[in-house]
Amino acid sequence: MRKIGLIGGTSWESTAIYYRLLNEGVQARRGGYHSARLVLSSVDFAQYEAWMRHGEWHHLGAALANEADALRRAGAEAILLCTNTMHKAARDVTSRVDVPFIDIRDVTGRAIVKAGVKRPLLLGTRYTMADDFFVAHLSGEFGLEPMVPGSADQDRIHAVIFDELVKGKINPDSRAVYQAIIAAAQGEGADGIIFGCTEIGMLIGAGDVTAPIFDTMQLHVDAALEFALSPLHLL
């Protein structure tokens, strides 16, 4: 079994789910007493949130690259960045380490294409929805036509993530807000929903919407398990 390196703490609420899902996945596939071989670097999210808020992505990228290098030196054979938003700085990581970087955008794009979805709605932090690093990747690499909510809805989605979900707060009223935004987008042609923030699955699930869901965290975990347990390197 290959060892996976996790850059987590971004937020720790979703990183804890990553840890659980990876171990549950190994146990389900291998049985017995098997568990995942992991090395985790859990950062202080407050510093990273400040860098994002002030647009200091160069500082954030350099810090992530340092974390990835530390994981590599600790024996990690692939790197997972346990957040969607900070994939904006993915090139900083890939330019620093020589082990595979399992990009959450790639695993999501492949799943969407396989499902035959063309115009998925992207939900996430304001940075993920408004910047082009996620949408452009899906359109350029996979030929998709992602949709994003309007500015006011982006603010609502972002506020729920940062004011509630990263703090472990689950509010049924916020679920209703997300459902209304999703329903409106479906009326405009969205044929799938991307949970483009690793905390969104804490709030809303497949039973809450009528379109196919692409939970980026679950897809990320599945790709990591495939890499860790496959007899051949697939990346």
Number of C-alpha atoms within 10 A of each C-alpha: 14 19 20 25 27 23 21 24 22 24 24 19 17 24 23 13 18 21 17 13 18 23 19 16 20 21 15 12 13 12 11 9 7 15 18 21 15 18 19 21 14 16 17 13 15 11 12 22 16 12 16 16 11 9 12 13 17 13 15 21 21 15 17 23 22 16 23 30 21 17 23 20 11 13 15 23 20 23 28 23 25 29 22 24 23 19 20 17 19 20 12 20 22 18 9 14 19 14 15 17 20 21 18 24 21 19 19 24 24 14 16 23 14 9 12 10 19 19 20 25 28 23 24 24 25 19 19 23 25 16 13 13 18 24 20 15 16 22 16 11 12 16 13 19 17 22 22 21 20 12 12 9 17 20 13 16 23 21 15 22 23 15 11 16 22 21 13 17 13 16 12 11 9 18 19 14 15 22 16 14 19 22 16 13 20 18 9 11 14 22 20 26 26 22 23 26 23 28 31 25 19 16 20 18 13 13 8 12 16 14 18 15 19 23 21 27 27 20 19 25 23 16 20 24 21 16 22 23 16 12 10 9 11 10 10
